Every structure is written in C-alpha cells, then in structure tokens.
C-alpha cells in the first residue's frame, strides 16, 4: 500500500463510529498519545493532514472537532468544508483561540473543560507565587552552582503569610486560588466583572475591589486568572505597573496578552515591581533572545497550568462526554453559550 493509501486507511478507521477531526495522533501538536486508544473506542479519528488530502470524502464524515492545545484552528474555511459538524470541543478553559460567533453562525455548538483545569491551574498559581516570593529558582541555582562556597546570610525573599493577594478574575480558578491562599493566612482582595455572592466571599475571606486601581495599590502579590478577551488584552500595562508596590510580585496564569510585556520588562529592570512569575507569555515560547529570559527576577514555566496526568485525562473524558451528548441530541456538559 502506498503512503497515501496507508494514511487513508488509518483515516477511515471504523466506519461505524462518528468522525472526529484532530490535529494529529502524535508529535508536539497532536493529542495526548496516552488518550488515543480511549478516543478510538468512541470515534473514527481523522487527522488534519488526512482531511486536507481528501476533503471531499472525509469532510462530510466529520461531526466534531476535538481541539487539544489550541489545535486544529477552526476557521471559516474549515467550517464551510464540514457540512455534518455538530460540535467543537476544546480542551481547557480559555476560548481566545475560537471565534464563538463564527462557530455559532454555522449552527455548531461549543464545549470546553473548565472544571478539569481549575484545581491544577490554581495549584500552579500558588506554586509560582511561593517560588517567586521565596526566590526558589534563584536559590536552587545558588545551591547547585560549582562556584558556591558559602551561602549568603542576606539571601532574602518576601513573606507570604499575612501578605495581601490581589486576584484579578474570580472565576473557578481564581476562587480556588483564594481557597488555597486562605490557608496561608493571606489577606485576599479581588477584582471581577461580577461580584461574587456574599457567602462565597466570606468562605474565603475575600474583599471585592470594584476599582482595579485599588487592588493594584493594595496588593503584595497580583495574580492574573482572567480570560483573554478584547476587553482584557493589555489589562496590565505601564500605568497599572506604576500603581503596584515596588515590593509587589506579578503572577500570570491567564494568557500572555493580558500583560504589556515591554512594559513588564522595563518595570522589572528598573525596580518598579519586585518580580514576576509567568506560566504564559506571548508568543509561546518566547524568542530565545527575549529580555524576559535574561532577568533573574522572573520565573517562567511553559504554559503548564493544567499539565497533570489526572487533569489531562479528565479533560479528555469531559470532551468525549460533550461530543457524545451533542451527537445524541442530549444536553451538552460544559456547553459554552454566547453572551
């Protein structure tokens, strides 16, 4: 069999199962390889490459698009070529890679997996906060350096217990951060599009800041846990960084474009703020000569908020449930509704 024939045979899979478009079955831009066998029990998986090589035959078979790590991209051209499409199921909580209005205009539903990612992402947010506050990465480098003969007695960090944490974005992730921060006896203030219920605030000891400026001025740690929208892009820029304390630490577990990175570099270089810990940047990864990579007062992680074996499996299972519900005409778990 030719390579094309082999690809076609793999693409066709089990004809009795509903066709689901995926980016790839392996590699850095594919689905989790550990999940492939589970998915194949429910679906005939069609890779983007196979689809592009045979749109006429495979297009009508595809009833769902399974988005993992933002791929495949859902464009108007793709939607036009999938006449049987019922649902776009996207892993994670963020939806900035999707034009929801465009998808809805084709009569296609959208689902995501916000609950699966909220706990591990909140865990990472606290890990970054603690690591930046206590200079853990710098400390590790000092401890293992072949040039270290003595540990300096003036190696100091910021105290977390009793400090004020400002959470921007009090959705499921932000609220779980507040729950964790309370155990560290932190004072919690938050800014959100909508105020939480009084009993929810009281449960974590959180105080609502209607004005973002107040939160920035009061907080020792500022945690970005907000979705990226046209309204939140560039939310933290030069002006906002100037409002923060010179001892403050910025943590971003949302999206890179929430922050003006040039302004952040300048703020970190000039001591306008103390440090930053970023799980997200723009682009990802940053160019290897980007100044953020050179600064000692920055911790960077490679967008791993939901990257635990347990969370990724739950994300996959949630996507399968949503796709199956959609194909059966049942209510879709975690359906994303246009606001």
C-alpha atoms as a printed R data frame, in Angstrom:
    type eleno elety resid chain resno       x      y      z
1   ATOM     1    CA   UNK     A     1   0.000  0.000  0.000
2   ATOM     2    CA   UNK     A     2   1.274  3.483 -0.816
3   ATOM     3    CA   UNK     A     3   1.900  6.031  1.933
4   ATOM     4    CA   UNK     A     4  -1.237  7.882  0.811
5   ATOM     5    CA   UNK     A     5  -3.221  4.659  0.865
6   ATOM     6    CA   UNK     A     6  -1.891  3.823  4.327
7   ATOM     7    CA   UNK     A     7  -2.865  7.296  5.569
8   ATOM     8    CA   UNK     A     8  -6.291  6.894  4.038
9   ATOM     9    CA   UNK     A     9  -6.759  3.528  5.661
10  ATOM    10    CA   UNK     A    10  -5.834  4.974  9.045
11  ATOM    11    CA   UNK     A    11  -8.040  7.992  8.483
12  ATOM    12    CA   UNK     A    12 -11.071  5.943  7.572
13  ATOM    13    CA   UNK     A    13 -10.773  3.900 10.787
14  ATOM    14    CA   UNK     A    14 -14.005  2.303 11.944
15  ATOM    15    CA   UNK     A    15 -16.708  3.456  9.525
16  ATOM    16    CA   UNK     A    16 -19.444  2.827 12.120
17  ATOM    17    CA   UNK     A    17 -18.027  5.414 14.543
18  ATOM    18    CA   UNK     A    18 -18.637  9.173 14.216
19  ATOM    19    CA   UNK     A    19 -15.813 11.062 12.519
20  ATOM    20    CA   UNK     A    20 -13.869 13.446 14.747
21  ATOM    21    CA   UNK     A    21 -11.218 15.829 13.408
22  ATOM    22    CA   UNK     A    22  -7.986 16.042 15.448
23  ATOM    23    CA   UNK     A    23  -4.748 17.917 14.789
24  ATOM    24    CA   UNK     A    24  -2.583 14.787 14.814
25  ATOM    25    CA   UNK     A    25  -2.280 11.485 16.651
26  ATOM    26    CA   UNK     A    26   1.280 12.107 17.819
27  ATOM    27    CA   UNK     A    27   4.004 14.703 17.993
28  ATOM    28    CA   UNK     A    28   4.182 18.074 19.765
29  ATOM    29    CA   UNK     A    29   0.993 19.396 18.137
30  ATOM    30    CA   UNK     A    30  -1.059 16.209 18.429
31  ATOM    31    CA   UNK     A    31  -3.462 14.871 21.007
32  ATOM    32    CA   UNK     A    32  -2.083 13.144 24.121
33  ATOM    33    CA   UNK     A    33  -0.802  9.826 22.784
34  ATOM    34    CA   UNK     A    34  -1.956  8.135 26.029
35  ATOM    35    CA   UNK     A    35  -5.526  9.143 25.149
36  ATOM    36    CA   UNK     A    36  -5.592  7.899 21.564
37  ATOM    37    CA   UNK     A    37  -6.834  4.377 22.292
38  ATOM    38    CA   UNK     A    38  -9.646  5.667 24.527
39  ATOM    39    CA   UNK     A    39 -10.733  8.125 21.854
40  ATOM    40    CA   UNK     A    40 -10.645  5.459 19.145
41  ATOM    41    CA   UNK     A    41 -13.157  3.388 21.124
42  ATOM    42    CA   UNK     A    42 -15.720  6.148 20.610
43  ATOM    43    CA   UNK     A    43 -14.694  7.879 17.412
44  ATOM    44    CA   UNK     A    44 -13.162  7.496 13.986
45  ATOM    45    CA   UNK     A    45 -10.241  9.905 14.422
46  ATOM    46    CA   UNK     A    46  -9.351 11.856 11.292
47  ATOM    47    CA   UNK     A    47  -6.152 13.879 11.369
48  ATOM    48    CA   UNK     A    48  -5.908 17.318  9.812
49  ATOM    49    CA   UNK     A    49  -3.373 16.049  7.294
50  ATOM    50    CA   UNK     A    50  -5.648 13.213  6.182
51  ATOM    51    CA   UNK     A    51  -8.585 15.589  5.925
52  ATOM    52    CA   UNK     A    52  -6.655 18.093  3.802
53  ATOM    53    CA   UNK     A    53  -5.574 15.309  1.456
54  ATOM    54    CA   UNK     A    54  -9.154 14.123  0.912
55  ATOM    55    CA   UNK     A    55 -11.640 16.861  1.867
56  ATOM    56    CA   UNK     A    56 -14.410 15.680 -0.454
57  ATOM    57    CA   UNK     A    57 -14.655 12.221  1.076
58  ATOM    58    CA   UNK     A    58 -13.738 12.928  4.712
59  ATOM    59    CA   UNK     A    59 -15.392 16.350  5.202
60  ATOM    60    CA   UNK     A    60 -18.995 15.013  5.341
61  ATOM    61    CA   UNK     A    61 -17.949 12.293  7.834
62  ATOM    62    CA   UNK     A    62 -16.655 14.729 10.446
63  ATOM    63    CA   UNK     A    63 -19.244 15.514 13.131
64  ATOM    64    CA   UNK     A    64 -16.938 17.020 15.771
65  ATOM    65    CA   UNK     A    65 -13.673 18.892 16.042
66  ATOM    66    CA   UNK     A    66 -11.508 17.886 19.021
67  ATOM    67    CA   UNK     A    67  -9.239 20.787 19.962
68  ATOM    68    CA   UNK     A    68  -6.171 19.990 22.054
69  ATOM    69    CA   UNK     A    69  -3.650 22.727 22.961
70  ATOM    70    CA   UNK     A    70  -5.446 25.118 20.602
71  ATOM    71    CA   UNK     A    71  -5.249 22.847 17.551
72  ATOM    72    CA   UNK     A    72  -6.660 22.393 14.991
73  ATOM    73    CA   UNK     A    73  -7.540 26.015 14.249
74  ATOM    74    CA   UNK     A    74 -11.223 26.483 13.433
75  ATOM    75    CA   UNK     A    75 -11.533 28.911 10.529
76  ATOM    76    CA   UNK     A    76 -14.450 29.926  8.318
77  ATOM    77    CA   UNK     A    77 -12.926 27.856  5.531
78  ATOM    78    CA   UNK     A    78 -12.804 24.764  7.754
79  ATOM    79    CA   UNK     A    79 -16.391 25.237  8.934
80  ATOM    80    CA   UNK     A    80 -17.577 25.540  5.329
81  ATOM    81    CA   UNK     A    81 -15.901 22.229  4.494
82  ATOM    82    CA   UNK     A    82 -17.549 20.281  7.357
83  ATOM    83    CA   UNK     A    83 -21.257 20.075  6.468
84  ATOM    84    CA   UNK     A    84 -22.054 17.479  9.166
85  ATOM    85    CA   UNK     A    85 -20.280 19.287 12.002
86  ATOM    86    CA   UNK     A    86 -22.275 19.453 15.252
87  ATOM    87    CA   UNK     A    87 -19.767 20.460 17.922
88  ATOM    88    CA   UNK     A    88 -16.345 21.985 18.512
89  ATOM    89    CA   UNK     A    89 -14.977 20.510 21.755
90  ATOM    90    CA   UNK     A    90 -11.988 22.423 23.136
91  ATOM    91    CA   UNK     A    91  -9.722 21.287 25.963
92  ATOM    92    CA   UNK     A    92  -9.128 23.783 28.759
93  ATOM    93    CA   UNK     A    93 -10.982 26.857 29.968
94  ATOM    94    CA   UNK     A    94  -9.669 29.552 27.617
95  ATOM    95    CA   UNK     A    95 -11.575 30.262 24.417
96  ATOM    96    CA   UNK     A    96  -9.487 33.063 22.914
97  ATOM    97    CA   UNK     A    97  -8.469 30.750 20.036
98  ATOM    98    CA   UNK     A    98 -12.110 30.429 18.909
99  ATOM    99    CA   UNK     A    99 -14.433 32.897 17.203
100 ATOM   100    CA   UNK     A   100 -17.569 31.851 19.076
101 ATOM   101    CA   UNK     A   101 -19.864 33.979 16.949
102 ATOM   102    CA   UNK     A   102 -18.476 32.466 13.770
103 ATOM   103    CA   UNK     A   103 -18.899 28.900 15.049
104 ATOM   104    CA   UNK     A   104 -22.445 29.633 16.231
105 ATOM   105    CA   UNK     A   105 -23.320 31.118 12.826
106 ATOM   106    CA   UNK     A   106 -22.831 27.649 11.353
107 ATOM   107    CA   UNK     A   107 -25.246 26.145 13.909
108 ATOM   108    CA   UNK     A   108 -22.358 24.402 15.662
109 ATOM   109    CA   UNK     A   109 -22.139 24.013 19.457
110 ATOM   110    CA   UNK     A   110 -19.021 24.650 21.541
111 ATOM   111    CA   UNK     A   111 -17.901 22.919 24.744
112 ATOM   112    CA   UNK     A   112 -14.793 23.270 26.902
113 ATOM   113    CA   UNK     A   113 -13.447 21.757 30.142
114 ATOM   114    CA   UNK     A   114 -13.264 24.494 32.808
115 ATOM   115    CA   UNK     A   115 -13.735 22.265 35.849
116 ATOM   116    CA   UNK     A   116 -10.999 19.815 34.889
117 ATOM   117    CA   UNK     A   117  -8.368 22.572 34.774
118 ATOM   118    CA   UNK     A   118  -9.354 24.751 37.742
119 ATOM   119    CA   UNK     A   119  -7.618 22.854 40.571
120 ATOM   120    CA   UNK     A   120  -4.287 22.110 38.851
121 ATOM   121    CA   UNK     A   121  -4.099 25.662 37.483
122 ATOM   122    CA   UNK     A   122  -4.790 27.096 40.942
123 ATOM   123    CA   UNK     A   123  -2.092 24.778 42.331
124 ATOM   124    CA   UNK     A   124   0.395 26.132 39.800
125 ATOM   125    CA   UNK     A   125  -0.612 29.706 40.581
126 ATOM   126    CA   UNK     A   126   0.252 29.151 44.227
127 ATOM   127    CA   UNK     A   127   3.459 27.311 43.272
128 ATOM   128    CA   UNK     A   128   4.570 30.300 41.187
129 ATOM   129    CA   UNK     A   129   3.604 32.734 43.949
130 ATOM   130    CA   UNK     A   130   5.628 30.804 46.526
131 ATOM   131    CA   UNK     A   131   8.573 30.245 44.193
132 ATOM   132    CA   UNK     A   132   8.789 33.938 43.291
133 ATOM   133    CA   UNK     A   133   8.258 35.135 46.863
134 ATOM   134    CA   UNK     A   134  10.976 32.897 48.312
135 ATOM   135    CA   UNK     A   135  13.259 33.071 45.233
136 ATOM   136    CA   UNK     A   136  13.225 29.289 44.919
137 ATOM   137    CA   UNK     A   137  14.677 29.088 41.397
138 ATOM   138    CA   UNK     A   138  17.497 31.515 42.226
139 ATOM   139    CA   UNK     A   139  18.110 29.588 45.427
140 ATOM   140    CA   UNK     A   140  18.347 26.297 43.580
141 ATOM   141    CA   UNK     A   141  20.849 27.771 41.135
142 ATOM   142    CA   UNK     A   142  22.908 29.127 44.032
143 ATOM   143    CA   UNK     A   143  22.814 25.801 45.871
144 ATOM   144    CA   UNK     A   144  23.980 23.726 42.886
145 ATOM   145    CA   UNK     A   145  26.468 26.197 41.391
146 ATOM   146    CA   UNK     A   146  30.064 24.906 41.275
147 ATOM   147    CA   UNK     A   147  31.154 28.439 42.240
148 ATOM   148    CA   UNK     A   148  29.217 28.493 45.536
149 ATOM   149    CA   UNK     A   149  31.493 28.208 48.575
150 ATOM   150    CA   UNK     A   150  29.238 29.758 51.205
151 ATOM   151    CA   UNK     A   151  25.517 30.507 51.429
152 ATOM   152    CA   UNK     A   152  24.948 34.265 51.843
153 ATOM   153    CA   UNK     A   153  23.219 35.286 55.062
154 ATOM   154    CA   UNK     A   154  21.425 38.163 53.308
155 ATOM   155    CA   UNK     A   155  19.595 35.971 50.769
156 ATOM   156    CA   UNK     A   156  16.044 37.172 51.443
157 ATOM   157    CA   UNK     A   157  12.612 36.751 49.931
158 ATOM   158    CA   UNK     A   158   9.127 38.083 50.588
159 ATOM   159    CA   UNK     A   159   6.893 36.656 53.329
160 ATOM   160    CA   UNK     A   160   3.677 35.051 52.091
161 ATOM   161    CA   UNK     A   161   1.864 34.554 55.411
162 ATOM   162    CA   UNK     A   162  -0.149 37.668 56.212
163 ATOM   163    CA   UNK     A   163   0.559 39.316 52.839
164 ATOM   164    CA   UNK     A   164  -2.199 40.721 50.617
165 ATOM   165    CA   UNK     A   165  -3.074 38.799 47.468
166 ATOM   166    CA   UNK     A   166  -5.000 40.591 44.725
167 ATOM   167    CA   UNK     A   167  -6.781 38.181 42.391
168 ATOM   168    CA   UNK     A   168  -7.870 39.538 39.014
169 ATOM   169    CA   UNK     A   169 -10.534 37.191 37.681
170 ATOM   170    CA   UNK     A   170 -12.598 35.379 40.324
171 ATOM   171    CA   UNK     A   171 -13.961 32.530 38.217
172 ATOM   172    CA   UNK     A   172 -13.461 28.891 39.160
173 ATOM   173    CA   UNK     A   173  -9.651 29.149 39.002
174 ATOM   174    CA   UNK     A   174  -9.481 32.462 40.850
175 ATOM   175    CA   UNK     A   175 -11.778 31.179 43.577
176 ATOM   176    CA   UNK     A   176  -9.684 28.039 44.081
177 ATOM   177    CA   UNK     A   177  -6.601 30.252 44.391
178 ATOM   178    CA   UNK     A   178  -8.412 32.201 47.103
179 ATOM   179    CA   UNK     A   179  -9.190 28.946 48.931
180 ATOM   180    CA   UNK     A   180  -5.523 27.984 48.860
181 ATOM   181    CA   UNK     A   181  -4.309 31.461 49.805
182 ATOM   182    CA   UNK     A   182  -6.565 31.495 52.839
183 ATOM   183    CA   UNK     A   183  -4.666 28.503 54.207
184 ATOM   184    CA   UNK     A   184  -1.546 30.698 54.020
185 ATOM   185    CA   UNK     A   185  -3.370 33.322 56.121
186 ATOM   186    CA   UNK     A   186  -3.212 35.807 53.259
187 ATOM   187    CA   UNK     A   187  -5.491 38.817 53.036
188 ATOM   188    CA   UNK     A   188  -7.466 38.424 49.799
189 ATOM   189    CA   UNK     A   189  -8.871 41.156 47.586
190 ATOM   190    CA   UNK     A   190 -10.283 40.541 44.152
191 ATOM   191    CA   UNK     A   191 -11.496 42.312 41.025
192 ATOM   192    CA   UNK     A   192 -14.012 40.626 38.749
193 ATOM   193    CA   UNK     A   193 -16.549 41.578 36.107
194 ATOM   194    CA   UNK     A   194 -19.272 40.422 38.517
195 ATOM   195    CA   UNK     A   195 -19.069 40.430 42.285
196 ATOM   196    CA   UNK     A   196 -19.257 37.017 43.964
197 ATOM   197    CA   UNK     A   197 -22.088 36.167 46.363
198 ATOM   198    CA   UNK     A   198 -21.529 37.398 49.918
199 ATOM   199    CA   UNK     A   199 -21.387 33.851 51.307
200 ATOM   200    CA   UNK     A   200 -18.742 32.921 48.701
201 ATOM   201    CA   UNK     A   201 -16.651 35.943 49.696
202 ATOM   202    CA   UNK     A   202 -16.987 35.130 53.382
203 ATOM   203    CA   UNK     A   203 -15.998 31.490 52.837
204 ATOM   204    CA   UNK     A   204 -12.523 32.587 51.687
205 ATOM   205    CA   UNK     A   205 -12.342 35.955 53.433
206 ATOM   206    CA   UNK     A   206 -12.207 37.851 50.135
207 ATOM   207    CA   UNK     A   207 -12.925 41.573 49.744
208 ATOM   208    CA   UNK     A   208 -14.288 42.866 46.433
209 ATOM   209    CA   UNK     A   209 -12.446 45.738 44.707
210 ATOM   210    CA   UNK     A   210 -14.690 47.482 42.237
211 ATOM   211    CA   UNK     A   211 -11.718 49.512 41.013
212 ATOM   212    CA   UNK     A   212  -8.740 47.598 39.634
213 ATOM   213    CA   UNK     A   213  -6.505 50.520 40.651
214 ATOM   214    CA   UNK     A   214  -7.285 49.908 44.333
215 ATOM   215    CA   UNK     A   215  -6.351 46.243 44.067
216 ATOM   216    CA   UNK     A   216  -3.042 47.075 42.380
217 ATOM   217    CA   UNK     A   217  -2.125 49.647 45.042
218 ATOM   218    CA   UNK     A   218  -3.017 47.407 47.999
219 ATOM   219    CA   UNK     A   219  -1.594 44.044 46.895
220 ATOM   220    CA   UNK     A   220   1.749 42.438 47.718
221 ATOM   221    CA   UNK     A   221   1.009 39.786 45.093
222 ATOM   222    CA   UNK     A   222  -1.135 40.310 41.989
223 ATOM   223    CA   UNK     A   223  -2.482 37.119 40.391
224 ATOM   224    CA   UNK     A   224  -3.908 37.232 36.858
225 ATOM   225    CA   UNK     A   225  -6.516 34.479 36.458
226 ATOM   226    CA   UNK     A   226  -8.792 36.204 33.962
227 ATOM   227    CA   UNK     A   227  -9.815 35.117 30.470
228 ATOM   228    CA   UNK     A   228  -8.349 36.876 27.448
229 ATOM   229    CA   UNK     A   229 -10.966 38.979 25.654
230 ATOM   230    CA   UNK     A   230 -10.746 42.197 23.634
231 ATOM   231    CA   UNK     A   231 -11.560 43.996 26.910
232 ATOM   232    CA   UNK     A   232  -8.791 42.323 28.953
233 ATOM   233    CA   UNK     A   233  -5.994 42.394 26.357
234 ATOM   234    CA   UNK     A   234  -3.236 44.637 27.720
235 ATOM   235    CA   UNK     A   235  -5.017 44.839 31.086
236 ATOM   236    CA   UNK     A   236  -1.677 45.276 32.858
237 ATOM   237    CA   UNK     A   237   0.381 47.952 31.135
238 ATOM   238    CA   UNK     A   238   2.788 50.724 32.073
239 ATOM   239    CA   UNK     A   239   0.176 52.683 34.020
240 ATOM   240    CA   UNK     A   240  -1.002 49.671 36.034
241 ATOM   241    CA   UNK     A   241   2.546 48.540 36.843
242 ATOM   242    CA   UNK     A   242   3.303 52.019 38.196
243 ATOM   243    CA   UNK     A   243   0.389 51.642 40.622
244 ATOM   244    CA   UNK     A   244   1.840 48.457 42.123
245 ATOM   245    CA   UNK     A   245   4.131 48.443 45.153
246 ATOM   246    CA   UNK     A   246   7.883 48.294 44.438
247 ATOM   247    CA   UNK     A   247   7.881 45.112 46.561
248 ATOM   248    CA   UNK     A   248   4.981 43.557 44.620
249 ATOM   249    CA   UNK     A   249   5.135 40.354 42.587
250 ATOM   250    CA   UNK     A   250   3.025 39.762 39.465
251 ATOM   251    CA   UNK     A   251   1.855 36.220 38.679
252 ATOM   252    CA   UNK     A   252   0.160 35.415 35.353
253 ATOM   253    CA   UNK     A   253  -1.626 32.089 34.826
254 ATOM   254    CA   UNK     A   254  -4.171 33.519 32.356
255 ATOM   255    CA   UNK     A   255  -2.842 34.473 28.926
256 ATOM   256    CA   UNK     A   256   0.305 36.281 27.839
257 ATOM   257    CA   UNK     A   257  -1.568 39.076 26.068
258 ATOM   258    CA   UNK     A   258  -3.143 40.206 29.349
259 ATOM   259    CA   UNK     A   259   0.187 41.943 30.021
260 ATOM   260    CA   UNK     A   260   2.136 44.509 28.011
261 ATOM   261    CA   UNK     A   261   5.410 42.553 28.007
262 ATOM   262    CA   UNK     A   262   7.600 45.503 27.026
263 ATOM   263    CA   UNK     A   263   6.244 47.499 29.951
264 ATOM   264    CA   UNK     A   264   6.752 44.488 32.233
265 ATOM   265    CA   UNK     A   265  10.398 44.101 31.177
266 ATOM   266    CA   UNK     A   266  11.005 47.777 31.929
267 ATOM   267    CA   UNK     A   267   9.243 47.531 35.302
268 ATOM   268    CA   UNK     A   268  11.361 44.523 36.289
269 ATOM   269    CA   UNK     A   269  14.613 46.091 35.070
270 ATOM   270    CA   UNK     A   270  14.034 49.400 36.864
271 ATOM   271    CA   UNK     A   271  12.657 48.029 40.145
272 ATOM   272    CA   UNK     A   272   9.160 49.372 39.568
273 ATOM   273    CA   UNK     A   273   7.967 45.961 40.818
274 ATOM   274    CA   UNK     A   274   9.952 43.253 42.589
275 ATOM   275    CA   UNK     A   275   9.435 40.184 40.409
276 ATOM   276    CA   UNK     A   276   7.157 38.267 38.067
277 ATOM   277    CA   UNK     A   277   6.203 34.606 37.669
278 ATOM   278    CA   UNK     A   278   4.646 33.744 34.326
279 ATOM   279    CA   UNK     A   279   3.138 30.488 33.107
280 ATOM   280    CA   UNK     A   280   2.007 32.285 29.949
281 ATOM   281    CA   UNK     A   281   3.686 34.699 27.537
282 ATOM   282    CA   UNK     A   282   3.198 35.973 24.019
283 ATOM   283    CA   UNK     A   283   4.303 34.294 21.890
284 ATOM   284    CA   UNK     A   284   4.900 30.834 23.352
285 ATOM   285    CA   UNK     A   285   7.704 30.067 23.547
286 ATOM   286    CA   UNK     A   286   9.337 33.490 23.619
287 ATOM   287    CA   UNK     A   287  12.123 34.202 21.115
288 ATOM   288    CA   UNK     A   288  15.376 32.923 22.625
289 ATOM   289    CA   UNK     A   289  16.798 36.448 22.774
290 ATOM   290    CA   UNK     A   290  13.808 37.944 24.608
291 ATOM   291    CA   UNK     A   291  14.866 40.077 27.612
292 ATOM   292    CA   UNK     A   292  12.452 38.254 29.943
293 ATOM   293    CA   UNK     A   293  14.660 35.178 29.591
294 ATOM   294    CA   UNK     A   294  17.664 37.068 30.989
295 ATOM   295    CA   UNK     A   295  16.135 38.578 34.127
296 ATOM   296    CA   UNK     A   296  16.862 36.974 37.493
297 ATOM   297    CA   UNK     A   297  13.640 38.296 38.991
298 ATOM   298    CA   UNK     A   298  11.456 36.358 36.534
299 ATOM   299    CA   UNK     A   299  10.248 32.771 36.748
300 ATOM   300    CA   UNK     A   300   8.890 31.269 33.517
301 ATOM   301    CA   UNK     A   301   7.074 27.964 33.063
302 ATOM   302    CA   UNK     A   302   5.914 26.541 29.693
303 ATOM   303    CA   UNK     A   303   2.111 27.012 29.992
304 ATOM   304    CA   UNK     A   304   1.616 24.003 32.279
305 ATOM   305    CA   UNK     A   305  -1.373 25.159 34.332
306 ATOM   306    CA   UNK     A   306  -3.402 22.034 33.594
307 ATOM   307    CA   UNK     A   307  -0.451 19.743 32.889
308 ATOM   308    CA   UNK     A   308  -1.050 16.882 35.291
309 ATOM   309    CA   UNK     A   309  -1.798 13.331 34.166
310 ATOM   310    CA   UNK     A   310  -5.060 13.384 36.126
311 ATOM   311    CA   UNK     A   311  -6.304 16.729 34.788
312 ATOM   312    CA   UNK     A   312  -5.438 15.939 31.176
313 ATOM   313    CA   UNK     A   313  -7.289 12.625 31.390
314 ATOM   314    CA   UNK     A   314 -10.321 14.335 32.915
315 ATOM   315    CA   UNK     A   315 -10.202 16.937 30.116
316 ATOM   316    CA   UNK     A   316 -10.249 14.178 27.515
317 ATOM   317    CA   UNK     A   317 -13.119 12.391 29.254
318 ATOM   318    CA   UNK     A   318 -15.096 15.651 29.512
319 ATOM   319    CA   UNK     A   319 -14.615 16.302 25.792
320 ATOM   320    CA   UNK     A   320 -15.773 12.777 24.939
321 ATOM   321    CA   UNK     A   321 -18.903 13.253 27.092
322 ATOM   322    CA   UNK     A   322 -19.711 16.561 25.412
323 ATOM   323    CA   UNK     A   323 -19.218 15.180 21.897
324 ATOM   324    CA   UNK     A   324 -21.325 12.076 22.566
325 ATOM   325    CA   UNK     A   325 -24.087 14.179 24.145
326 ATOM   326    CA   UNK     A   326 -24.115 16.509 21.145
327 ATOM   327    CA   UNK     A   327 -24.311 13.645 18.651
328 ATOM   328    CA   UNK     A   328 -27.184 12.109 20.631
329 ATOM   329    CA   UNK     A   329 -29.121 15.367 20.884
330 ATOM   330    CA   UNK     A   330 -28.723 15.462 24.674
331 ATOM   331    CA   UNK     A   331 -27.816 18.451 26.871
332 ATOM   332    CA   UNK     A   332 -24.097 19.123 26.462
333 ATOM   333    CA   UNK     A   333 -21.965 19.184 29.607
334 ATOM   334    CA   UNK     A   334 -19.838 22.366 29.781
335 ATOM   335    CA   UNK     A   335 -21.528 23.894 26.732
336 ATOM   336    CA   UNK     A   336 -20.242 27.405 26.042
337 ATOM   337    CA   UNK     A   337 -23.117 29.788 25.434
338 ATOM   338    CA   UNK     A   338 -22.731 33.078 23.582
339 ATOM   339    CA   UNK     A   339 -23.152 36.009 25.979
